[in-house]
């Protein structure tokens, strides 16, 4: 007699665990554009609302505990509610939360970043990675007198208009070696699309394209570790640095993720390559909102004031914001960055954990003939249902890929590991070998169950 196995309704199994979260979700649907902070892609069922986060664990309002791989999309390199950050914020709060008047904590944080970042002579603070890349592009246009920006197909630089061109969110057009600039979604003016030249990672065609457009290009911006295409690109980055210098085009490293995570000095230290400017966010806020642009005196000249108000109003750019460089963020960020500086073993720990997780998962997938990889560099990775090395970001995109990632995340949550939908998993200094055991076991079990349920 044949045994029949009923397929799991993994989403319903999760919903059954979340009665309080489901109540909150129904309220959220009535007042928020999207019912969760993760945006419109998260299916409006089975959403866990978090009540508490400490160390490497999060607990939802229904009391379910998860090993967290979200880490707030990367900022929490020391884990949730780390005493270093909490104590710095508590101390700063007693002196006021925001001044919009000069204060030493901003100077101290800028000094620390200049000491830490190879390209940094000057720093300007803002409130997000999106703001940072937006300001960096504007600085480049002002510095060079040229209007166009070169960016890479599949690269992500936030959600301002110039960033939402041919990113990981768009449907690519044109040949892979010469992609066409396309808007990611509605609301992006065609005039902005026309000012972006789309390039391809790791290809000699990109270098020639920069040479052809050198008289129009103000800057080329690149994630030295692309968030959705995490491959080693050291040789290509060296060639990119050389060609941008040759052509009088500024090179911007988007280190919002890689800064202080890939290494203490970020991708610049890891690869030994110094751009003209770099953008930052995430880790340097110590768990609070932040963005920053760092660069050489020459590149940052459009921002460097003279003290003459008439000349500065006429010639200098404004990157001001009410909460930019606020004392709480400066205190928390400085405390976290100094802790990383003084404890370099953290990088060996988080990178080693990531290597172990990827290795054991890949061995399991190969043994069970499942096309699956955790693709990443350093202490972060993203799941992909492919075998073999991807040749371009186009190999890692498409609706089917996105749906498979979301389904996997549901299975993982059911087994106590929280990996964010459509995003990257991050490890922290407080993740342990036992946490890695649980992550590996959850991935293995989830893949087997997805196979049993006919999903893979």
C-alpha positions as CSV (number, residue, x, y, z in Angstrom):
1,X,0.0,0.0,0.0
2,X,1.5,3.4,-1.1
3,X,2.0,5.9,1.6
4,X,0.7,9.4,0.7
5,X,2.2,12.5,2.3
6,X,0.1,15.6,2.6
7,X,1.9,18.8,1.6
8,X,2.6,21.3,4.3
9,X,0.9,24.7,4.2
10,X,3.9,26.4,5.6
11,X,2.4,29.8,5.6
12,X,-0.7,28.6,7.6
13,X,1.6,26.7,10.1
14,X,3.3,30.0,10.7
15,X,0.0,32.0,11.0
16,X,-1.2,29.5,13.6
17,X,1.8,30.4,15.8
18,X,1.1,34.2,15.5
19,X,-2.3,35.1,16.9
20,X,-1.2,38.3,18.5
21,X,0.9,39.3,15.5
22,X,-2.1,38.6,13.2
23,X,-4.2,41.0,15.3
24,X,-1.6,43.7,14.9
25,X,-1.3,43.0,11.2
26,X,-5.0,43.6,10.7
27,X,-4.6,47.0,12.4
28,X,-1.5,47.8,10.4
29,X,-3.3,47.2,7.1
30,X,-5.7,50.0,7.9
31,X,-3.1,52.7,8.6
32,X,0.2,51.8,6.8
33,X,0.9,51.8,3.1
34,X,2.6,48.4,3.6
35,X,1.8,46.5,6.8
36,X,5.4,45.8,7.6
37,X,8.7,47.6,7.6
38,X,10.1,45.2,5.0
39,X,7.9,46.8,2.3
40,X,5.4,45.7,-0.2
41,X,7.0,42.3,-1.1
42,X,6.2,40.5,2.1
43,X,3.0,38.5,1.8
44,X,0.4,40.0,4.2
45,X,0.1,36.7,6.2
46,X,2.3,35.1,8.8
47,X,4.1,38.4,9.7
48,X,5.9,38.2,13.0
49,X,5.8,41.5,14.9
50,X,8.9,41.7,17.1
51,X,8.7,42.6,20.8
52,X,12.3,42.1,22.0
53,X,15.7,41.7,20.5
54,X,18.9,40.8,22.4
55,X,22.2,39.5,21.2
56,X,21.6,37.1,18.2
57,X,17.9,36.4,19.1
58,X,14.6,38.1,18.5
59,X,11.3,37.3,20.1
60,X,7.9,38.1,18.6
61,X,4.8,39.3,20.5
62,X,3.6,35.7,20.6
63,X,6.7,34.5,22.4
64,X,8.4,32.7,19.4
65,X,12.2,33.0,19.5
66,X,14.3,33.1,16.4
67,X,18.0,33.2,15.6
68,X,18.2,36.5,13.8
69,X,20.0,36.8,10.5
70,X,18.4,40.1,9.6
71,X,20.5,42.2,12.0
72,X,18.4,45.2,10.9
73,X,19.7,44.6,7.3
74,X,23.3,44.9,8.5
75,X,23.9,47.7,11.0
76,X,24.0,45.4,14.1
77,X,27.5,43.9,13.8
78,X,27.7,43.6,17.6
79,X,24.2,42.2,17.8
80,X,20.9,43.5,19.3
81,X,21.0,45.8,22.3
82,X,24.8,45.5,22.8
83,X,25.9,47.2,26.0
84,X,28.5,49.2,24.0
85,X,25.8,50.9,22.0
86,X,23.1,51.0,24.7
87,X,25.3,52.7,27.3
88,X,26.5,55.3,24.8
89,X,23.0,56.2,23.8
90,X,21.8,56.3,27.4
91,X,24.6,58.6,28.4
92,X,24.1,60.9,25.3
93,X,20.4,61.2,26.0
94,X,20.9,62.9,29.3
95,X,22.6,65.7,27.5
96,X,19.9,66.2,24.9
97,X,18.8,64.3,21.8
98,X,19.4,66.9,19.0
99,X,20.9,70.4,18.9
100,X,21.4,71.5,15.3
101,X,24.2,73.5,16.7
102,X,27.9,72.5,16.6
103,X,28.8,69.8,19.1
104,X,32.0,67.8,19.8
105,X,30.5,64.2,19.3
106,X,30.2,65.0,15.6
107,X,33.8,66.0,15.4
108,X,35.0,62.9,17.3
109,X,33.1,60.6,15.0
110,X,34.5,62.4,11.9
111,X,38.0,62.1,13.3
112,X,37.5,58.4,13.9
113,X,36.3,57.9,10.3
114,X,39.1,59.9,8.8
115,X,41.6,57.7,10.8
116,X,39.8,54.5,9.6
117,X,39.0,55.1,5.9
118,X,41.7,55.3,3.3
119,X,40.0,57.8,1.0
120,X,38.7,60.1,3.8
121,X,40.1,63.5,4.4
122,X,36.7,65.0,5.1
123,X,33.3,63.6,6.1
124,X,29.7,64.8,5.9
125,X,26.9,63.2,7.8
126,X,23.3,62.6,6.9
127,X,20.6,60.1,7.9
128,X,20.6,57.1,5.6
129,X,22.5,55.3,2.9
130,X,20.1,56.6,0.4
131,X,20.9,60.2,1.4
132,X,24.6,59.4,1.3
133,X,24.7,58.1,-2.3
134,X,22.4,60.9,-3.4
135,X,24.7,63.5,-2.0
136,X,27.8,61.8,-3.3
137,X,26.5,61.9,-6.9
138,X,25.6,65.5,-6.5
139,X,29.0,66.3,-5.1
140,X,30.6,64.6,-8.1
141,X,28.5,66.5,-10.6
142,X,29.4,69.8,-8.9
143,X,33.1,68.9,-8.7
144,X,33.5,67.8,-12.4
145,X,30.9,70.0,-14.2
146,X,29.6,66.9,-15.9
147,X,26.1,65.5,-15.4
148,X,26.0,61.8,-16.0
149,X,26.6,59.0,-13.5
150,X,27.8,55.5,-14.3
151,X,26.3,52.7,-12.2
152,X,26.2,48.9,-12.5
153,X,23.3,46.8,-13.5
154,X,22.0,45.0,-10.5
155,X,23.8,47.4,-8.1
156,X,21.7,48.9,-5.3
157,X,22.3,52.4,-4.0
158,X,19.1,53.3,-2.2
159,X,15.8,54.7,-3.3
160,X,16.4,58.1,-4.7
161,X,15.7,58.7,-8.5
162,X,19.3,58.3,-9.7
163,X,19.7,55.1,-7.7
164,X,16.5,53.5,-9.0
165,X,17.9,52.9,-12.4
166,X,18.8,49.3,-13.6
167,X,19.2,48.1,-10.0
168,X,18.3,44.7,-8.7
169,X,14.7,45.8,-8.7
170,X,14.4,46.3,-12.5
171,X,13.9,44.0,-15.5
172,X,17.2,44.3,-17.4
173,X,17.2,45.4,-21.0
174,X,19.8,45.3,-23.7
175,X,22.7,42.8,-24.2
176,X,24.4,41.7,-21.0
177,X,27.7,43.3,-22.0
178,X,26.1,46.6,-22.9
179,X,22.9,47.0,-20.7
180,X,20.4,49.8,-21.3
181,X,19.4,52.1,-18.5
182,X,15.8,51.4,-17.4
183,X,13.8,52.8,-14.4
184,X,13.2,50.3,-11.6
185,X,9.6,51.4,-11.2
186,X,7.1,54.1,-11.9
187,X,7.7,57.7,-10.9
188,X,11.3,58.0,-12.2
189,X,11.5,60.8,-14.8
190,X,12.9,59.9,-18.2
191,X,15.2,62.9,-17.9
192,X,16.9,61.1,-14.9
193,X,17.1,57.8,-16.7
194,X,18.9,59.6,-19.6
195,X,21.6,60.8,-17.1
196,X,22.6,57.3,-16.0
197,X,25.0,55.1,-18.0
198,X,24.5,51.5,-16.9
199,X,27.6,49.3,-16.7
200,X,28.2,45.6,-16.1
201,X,30.3,44.0,-13.3
202,X,33.6,42.3,-14.0
203,X,33.7,43.0,-17.7
204,X,36.3,44.7,-20.0
205,X,33.3,46.2,-22.0
206,X,32.7,48.4,-19.0
207,X,36.1,49.9,-19.1
208,X,35.7,50.8,-22.8
209,X,32.2,52.2,-22.1
210,X,33.7,54.6,-19.5
211,X,36.3,55.7,-22.0
212,X,33.6,56.4,-24.6
213,X,31.6,58.5,-22.2
214,X,34.4,60.1,-20.2
215,X,33.4,63.6,-21.3
216,X,29.9,63.1,-19.9
217,X,30.6,61.1,-16.8
218,X,31.0,62.9,-13.5
219,X,31.4,59.6,-11.5
220,X,31.1,55.9,-11.5
221,X,29.5,54.5,-8.3
222,X,29.9,50.8,-7.4
223,X,29.3,48.5,-4.5
224,X,32.7,46.9,-4.1
225,X,30.8,43.9,-2.8
226,X,27.5,44.1,-4.7
227,X,24.7,43.3,-2.3
228,X,22.9,41.0,-4.8
229,X,26.0,39.7,-6.6
230,X,28.6,39.0,-3.9
231,X,31.6,37.9,-5.8
232,X,35.3,38.7,-5.4
233,X,36.1,41.6,-7.8
234,X,39.5,42.7,-6.7
235,X,41.1,42.7,-10.2
236,X,38.2,44.4,-11.8
237,X,38.1,47.1,-9.1
238,X,41.8,47.8,-9.8
239,X,41.1,48.2,-13.5
240,X,38.1,50.4,-12.7
241,X,40.2,52.6,-10.5
242,X,42.8,53.0,-13.2
243,X,40.4,53.8,-16.0
244,X,38.4,56.4,-13.9
245,X,41.7,58.1,-13.1
246,X,42.7,58.0,-16.7
247,X,39.4,59.5,-17.9
248,X,39.0,62.2,-15.2
249,X,35.9,60.4,-13.7
250,X,35.4,60.3,-10.0
251,X,35.2,56.8,-8.5
252,X,32.6,56.3,-5.6
253,X,32.6,53.2,-3.5
254,X,29.2,52.5,-2.0
255,X,30.3,51.0,1.3
256,X,27.0,51.3,3.1
257,X,27.1,47.5,3.7
258,X,30.8,46.7,3.3
259,X,32.1,49.6,5.4
260,X,33.4,48.3,8.8
261,X,32.0,44.9,8.0
262,X,34.2,43.3,5.3
263,X,37.1,44.6,7.3
264,X,37.6,47.5,9.7
265,X,38.7,49.7,6.8
266,X,36.0,48.2,4.6
267,X,36.5,47.1,1.0
268,X,39.2,49.8,0.6
269,X,41.3,48.0,3.2
270,X,40.3,44.5,2.0
271,X,41.2,45.2,-1.7
272,X,43.8,47.8,-1.2
273,X,42.0,50.2,-3.5
274,X,41.3,53.9,-2.7
275,X,38.3,55.6,-4.5
276,X,37.8,59.4,-4.5
277,X,34.7,59.1,-2.3
278,X,32.8,56.5,-0.4
279,X,29.4,56.4,1.1
280,X,28.5,54.9,4.5
281,X,25.5,54.0,6.7
282,X,24.4,51.0,8.7
283,X,27.3,50.0,11.1
284,X,28.5,53.6,11.7
285,X,25.2,54.5,13.3
286,X,25.6,52.0,16.1
287,X,21.9,51.0,15.6
288,X,20.6,54.5,14.9
289,X,19.8,56.1,11.5
290,X,22.9,57.4,9.7
291,X,24.5,58.0,6.4
292,X,27.8,59.6,5.5
293,X,30.0,60.6,2.6
294,X,33.8,60.5,3.0
295,X,36.3,61.6,0.5
296,X,39.5,63.4,-0.5
297,X,39.8,67.2,-0.1
298,X,39.9,67.5,-3.9
299,X,36.7,65.4,-4.4
300,X,34.8,67.0,-1.6
301,X,35.7,70.6,-2.5
302,X,32.1,71.5,-3.4
303,X,31.2,71.0,0.3
304,X,34.2,72.5,2.0
305,X,33.2,76.0,3.2
306,X,35.5,79.0,3.2
307,X,34.0,81.0,6.1
308,X,32.8,83.7,3.6
309,X,29.0,83.4,3.7
310,X,28.5,85.3,0.4
311,X,30.9,83.0,-1.5
312,X,29.7,79.8,0.3
313,X,26.0,80.6,-0.6
314,X,27.0,81.1,-4.2
315,X,29.4,78.2,-4.7
316,X,28.9,75.5,-2.1
317,X,26.4,72.6,-1.9
318,X,23.9,72.2,0.9
319,X,23.7,68.7,2.4
320,X,22.1,69.8,5.7
321,X,19.4,67.9,7.6
322,X,17.8,68.5,10.9
323,X,18.9,65.2,12.3
324,X,22.2,64.9,10.4
325,X,25.1,64.2,12.8
326,X,22.8,64.2,15.8
327,X,24.6,63.6,19.2
328,X,22.9,60.2,19.9
329,X,23.9,58.6,16.6
330,X,27.4,60.1,16.9
331,X,27.9,58.7,20.4
332,X,26.5,55.2,19.5
333,X,28.3,55.0,16.2
334,X,31.7,56.0,17.7
335,X,31.3,53.5,20.5
336,X,30.6,50.7,18.1
337,X,33.4,51.6,15.6
338,X,35.9,52.0,18.5
339,X,34.9,48.6,19.8
340,X,35.5,47.1,16.3
341,X,38.9,48.9,16.1
342,X,40.0,47.6,19.5
343,X,38.7,44.0,19.0
344,X,39.9,42.9,15.5
345,X,39.2,39.3,16.4
346,X,35.5,40.0,15.7
347,X,36.2,39.9,12.0
348,X,37.8,36.5,12.2
349,X,34.8,35.2,14.2
350,X,32.0,36.5,12.0
351,X,33.8,35.6,8.7
352,X,34.6,32.1,10.1
353,X,31.0,31.5,11.1
354,X,29.8,32.5,7.6
355,X,32.4,30.3,5.9
356,X,31.3,27.3,8.0
357,X,27.6,27.8,7.3
358,X,28.1,28.2,3.6
359,X,30.5,25.2,3.4
360,X,28.2,22.8,5.2
361,X,25.1,23.9,3.4
362,X,26.8,23.6,0.0
363,X,28.0,20.1,0.9
364,X,24.5,19.1,1.9
365,X,22.9,20.6,-1.2
366,X,25.4,18.8,-3.5
367,X,25.0,15.4,-1.7
368,X,21.2,15.7,-2.1
369,X,21.4,17.0,-5.7
370,X,19.6,20.3,-4.8
371,X,20.5,23.4,-6.8
372,X,21.1,25.8,-3.9
373,X,23.9,28.1,-2.7
374,X,24.4,30.7,0.0
375,X,26.3,33.3,-2.1
376,X,28.3,35.8,-0.1
377,X,31.6,37.4,0.9
378,X,32.8,38.0,4.4
379,X,30.0,37.8,7.1
380,X,26.9,38.1,4.9
381,X,25.2,36.0,2.2
382,X,22.0,35.6,0.3
383,X,20.3,32.3,-0.8
384,X,20.0,31.4,-4.4
385,X,18.5,28.2,-6.0
386,X,21.2,27.8,-8.6
387,X,24.2,25.5,-9.2
388,X,27.6,26.8,-10.4
389,X,29.0,30.3,-10.3
390,X,26.7,33.1,-11.6
391,X,28.1,34.8,-14.7
392,X,26.3,38.1,-14.1
393,X,23.6,39.5,-11.8
394,X,21.0,38.5,-14.4
395,X,21.6,34.9,-13.3
396,X,20.3,35.8,-9.9
397,X,17.2,37.7,-10.8
398,X,13.7,37.1,-11.9
399,X,10.3,36.6,-10.3
400,X,10.8,32.8,-9.8
401,X,14.0,33.5,-7.9
402,X,12.3,36.1,-5.6
403,X,9.4,33.7,-4.9
404,X,11.7,30.8,-4.1
405,X,13.6,33.0,-1.6
406,X,10.4,34.1,0.1
407,X,9.2,30.5,0.4
408,X,12.5,29.4,1.9
409,X,12.3,32.2,4.4
410,X,8.9,30.9,5.6
411,X,10.3,27.4,6.1
412,X,13.3,28.8,8.0
413,X,11.1,30.9,10.3
414,X,9.0,27.9,11.1
415,X,12.3,26.2,12.2
416,X,13.4,29.2,14.3
417,X,15.7,31.1,12.0
418,X,14.7,34.6,10.8
419,X,16.2,35.3,7.3
420,X,14.7,38.4,5.7
421,X,12.7,38.1,2.5
422,X,14.5,39.3,-0.6
423,X,17.5,40.4,1.3
424,X,20.8,39.4,2.8
425,X,21.5,37.4,5.9
426,X,24.1,39.0,8.3
427,X,26.1,37.5,11.1
428,X,27.2,39.4,14.2
429,X,29.8,39.2,16.9
430,X,27.4,37.6,19.3
431,X,26.3,34.7,17.0
432,X,27.8,31.5,18.4
433,X,28.8,28.1,17.0
434,X,25.5,26.9,18.5
435,X,23.6,29.5,16.5
436,X,25.5,28.3,13.4
437,X,24.4,24.8,14.2
438,X,20.8,25.8,14.4
439,X,21.1,27.9,11.1
440,X,22.7,25.0,9.3
441,X,20.1,22.5,10.6
442,X,17.2,24.8,9.7
443,X,18.5,25.3,6.1
444,X,19.0,21.5,5.6
445,X,15.5,20.7,7.0
446,X,13.9,23.5,5.0
447,X,15.4,22.3,1.8
448,X,14.4,18.7,2.4
449,X,10.8,19.8,3.3
450,X,10.6,22.0,0.2
451,X,11.7,19.0,-1.9
452,X,9.1,16.7,-0.2
453,X,6.4,19.4,-0.8
454,X,7.3,19.5,-4.5
455,X,8.6,23.1,-4.4
456,X,12.2,22.2,-5.5
